[in-house]
Structure formats: structure tokens, C-alpha cells
Amino acid sequence: MNVYTPVVTQQGINAAVSALEQGVKIQIGHIAVGDSGYTPDRNQTALKSPKNTAPVSGAEVVGNGQFHVTAEFTDDKQYAVKEVGFYLNDHADESQRTLFAVWSHPENVLFYQTPIAKIVQGFDLLLSAVPPDSLDFNVTGDLSLYYADEFAAMTIAQMQMATAQVQSNHRQIQFNERLLAVGA
């Protein structure tokens, strides 16, 4: 079994089946991370050592029951992320939200959070244990917008380099023409 496969919790399965029976969809809206490494339990209702929660920034259906979900994590602390929880948007109070699925590993670190890092993390969820038609994602935005400032800065730098190169080439052409004019 892949060490990065999340376990759908009993509460998650119950919520998905109940939603399907009612003709509605449950929404995964938040992803939480923590620093405790362990083997996840299907009866788990929360992360063991939560450190940070981020809204789902992007989600797409990859295939039959497979979803690619992304979130952006920033924090003023540093820690190794060894557990991840996917939470439903079923309560306004964050502490009351249903843990839909959980991933953790006793040794493996998913990523390392530092105060200076913005971590954009993608997760692939293969949900064979729940009806895929019962699930939706509450998405806060397109992560490609996250890179807008970086792309703008790169474009400006490339334009400045191209301008400097054209100016240098123009000076070289003028120099060559003066040399030709004096007969050298």
C-alpha cells in the first residue's frame, strides 16, 4: 500500500452515504496539517497534533473517484508535517468539522513548514471507499493566481534583459559601422 494514501474515516463514509441518500453533496473545504507521525485509524475524529489549517485552494476531478486537491500553507512556526486531515464544511465552528480523511506515517515527512515558506501542496485523493458522486470541494481560488506576482517579476526581469541585449547589439552595430567608415 502507498504510504501517502489517506484513510477515509468512519464519520467521512457515514457523511458521504448520508449525503448521497439525501441527494446532496458533502464539501471538503479545509486541509489541516500536524507534526505527529502514526498509523491512521478509521475511527479517528481529529488530527493528533494539528498545527495549521488552510482552505482548499483548488480541486479537480482526475478520474473515476480520484481528485487532485491543493492548499497553500503559511505559518510563523516551523515543523515537519507528518499528518494531514481533510475536513468537511459541515460546521461554522472549525473544532466541530468532520474529519473526512486522514493521512499520516510514523517516519515519513510530507513537507517541512518554515516561517519564510509559502507551501503550495497538492494531494491526490483516490476515494474508492465512498460514493464519488456524494463529494464536492469548496474552493477558495485558483492557485495559478498565487504565482501572478512571481510571473510579473520574471516578465519584467526578462524584458529588462532583452532591452539591455538589444541596446548592446545596437552599440556593436554602430561601432562596426564606424570601423567600416574609417576603412579599418
C-alpha positions, 0 to 999 in steps of 0.5 A: 500500500502507498504510504501517502494514501489517506484513510477515509474515516468512519464519520467521512463514509457515514457523511458521504452515504448520508449525503448521497441518500439525501441527494446532496453533496458533502464539501471538503473545504479545509486541509489541516496539517500536524507534526505527529507521525502514526498509523491512521485509524478509521475511527479517528475524529481529529488530527493528533497534533494539528498545527495549521489549517488552510482552505482548499485552494483548488480541486479537480476531478482526475478520474473515476473517484480520484481528485487532485486537491491543493492548499497553500500553507503559511505559518510563523512556526516551523515543523515537519508535517507528518499528518494531514486531515481533510475536513468537511464544511459541515460546521461554522465552528472549525473544532466541530468539522468532520474529519473526512480523511486522514493521512499520516506515517510514523517516519515519513515527512510530507513537507517541512513548514518554515516561517519564510515558506509559502507551501503550495501542496497538492494531494491526490485523493483516490476515494474508492471507499465512498460514493464519488458522486456524494463529494464536492470541494469548496474552493477558495481560488485558483492557485495559478493566481498565487504565482501572478506576482512571481510571473510579473517579476520574471516578465519584467526581469526578462524584458529588462534583459532583452532591452539591455541585449538589444541596446548592446547589439545596437552599440556593436552595430554602430561601432562596426559601422564606424570601423567600416567608415574609417576603412579599418 
